[in-house]
Amino acid sequence: MIDKIPFNKPYFAGKEVQNIVNAAYYGHLSGNGAFTKMCHYFFEDRWGYEKTYLTTSCTDAFEMAALLMDLKEGDEVIMPSFTFVSTTSPFILRGAKIVFADSLPNHPNMDMDKVEALITDKTKVLLVMHYGGVAVDMDKAVALAKKHNLILMEDVAHAIDAYYKGKPLGTFGDFAAFSFHETKNVSSGEGGLLAVNNKNYIDKADIIWDKGTNRAAFERGEVDQYEWVGTGASYMPSDMIAGMLYAQLENIEEIQKKRIKIWERYYENLKVLEEKGLAKVPHLPDYATNNGHLFYLLLKDKKQRDSLIKFMDKNHIMTVFHYLPLHNSPYYKDKHDGRPLPNAQRFADTIIRLPFFYELPLMVVDMISDKIKDFFK
Ligand SMILES: *Cc1c(COP(=O)(O)O)cnc(C)c1O
């Protein structure tokens, strides 16, 4: 019997279960316990985010940000079409209108040169997503946000430990949302984190994160009782989840080293396909780094891509394609303004993502690469 090579496999650093047990043993099972604070400190100290909040998912980090922005019915949010639905849905829940932007010709990231034409007097937010941990052109994003007085937010679900001209992704925007879903480099099963870099939002973020109370101010000794002071929600995970996450964060260097090795091996093996004009390997701009989040190929067209997925499946290797562009989704199709977004559509049609996880042996990367080359023979 041959087992399939999976697309993803959750990684365990070793101390996860011990941390979960410890969180329980300390008797602080609810949110914002010792492990939560250690996770916050890790992000703030290592990468320089101003203030961080663990959340139960990246989607929830977006919801929290959308609440903080105080969006009104009809406010417009510009974001890429080629992204995951979590980037979008929290803003729709607040009544915002989504204006989708196209991808670059040579990378799924948003084409920043096409964004200014989409800005109207209703535009309130510019949201960028760093696909595969590869930086969007942040000089352009920051300049546009400043010029038009927009809130800048970064979807860094793929982009932990990734940089633009040496500066960590997620430090450019007023807000940034991380994911610790099991498919991400660092995981707690489900989980997320909201980084708030703009100090003006921090007091309100403390309140929203904790169900609309001023408990944070109470814990700092600034008020003598904690009360209901605003609207909020329950976005904090249990400290056991934070314990699991912390075990992974402590191993971040190991994780990144290994994942980058896997990425480079795929790249070395498969770049010959690009040289021969058969398929394209990922493009990495000078200003970006590679954080080993995912590896993909771009095929000639949808038919060829679909048949490669089938071929790999027959050879017991699981591959996937996504995203499907959001402007064409059943939910948004009729709400979109009708502009074609040809690059986003082309990436959706031609992309294939290859198995990628910490424990994937380089020998298996070679085997997968050989199978792909067989397909083109
Ligand atoms: C995974 C992912 C999300 C959502 O993450 P959850 O933690 O599952 O809510 C959002 N955006 C992108 C780009 C993602 O890949």
The ligand as an SDF file (V2000), in Angstrom:
LIG
                    3D

 15 15  0  0  0  0  0  0  0  0999 V2000
   -5.0430   31.4120    6.1700 C   0  0  0  0  0  0  0  0  0  0  0  0
   -5.3670   32.7710    5.6630 C   0  0  0  0  0  0  0  0  0  0  0  0
   -6.2800   33.6130    6.3020 C   0  0  0  0  0  0  0  0  0  0  0  0
   -7.1910   33.1840    7.4230 C   0  0  0  0  0  0  0  0  0  0  0  0
   -6.6440   32.5660    8.4670 O   0  0  0  0  0  0  0  0  0  0  0  0
   -7.5300   31.9090    9.6220 P   0  0  0  0  0  0  0  0  0  0  0  0
   -6.5810   31.8880   10.7560 O   0  0  0  0  0  0  0  0  0  0  0  0
   -7.9050   30.5500    9.1290 O   0  0  0  0  0  0  0  0  0  0  0  0
   -8.7140   32.7620    9.8830 O   0  0  0  0  0  0  0  0  0  0  0  0
   -6.4300   34.9180    5.8400 C   0  0  0  0  0  0  0  0  0  0  0  0
   -5.7500   35.3690    4.7750 N   0  0  0  0  0  0  0  0  0  0  0  0
   -4.8990   34.5690    4.1110 C   0  0  0  0  0  0  0  0  0  0  0  0
   -4.1540   35.1310    2.9590 C   0  0  0  0  0  0  0  0  0  0  0  0
   -4.6970   33.2500    4.5150 C   0  0  0  0  0  0  0  0  0  0  0  0
   -3.8700   32.4660    3.8230 O   0  0  0  0  0  0  0  0  0  0  0  0
  1  2  1  0
  2  3  1  0
  2 14  2  0
  3  4  1  0
  3 10  2  0
  4  5  1  0
  5  6  1  0
  6  7  2  0
  6  8  1  0
  6  9  1  0
 10 11  1  0
 11 12  2  0
 12 13  1  0
 12 14  1  0
 14 15  1  0
M  END
$$$$
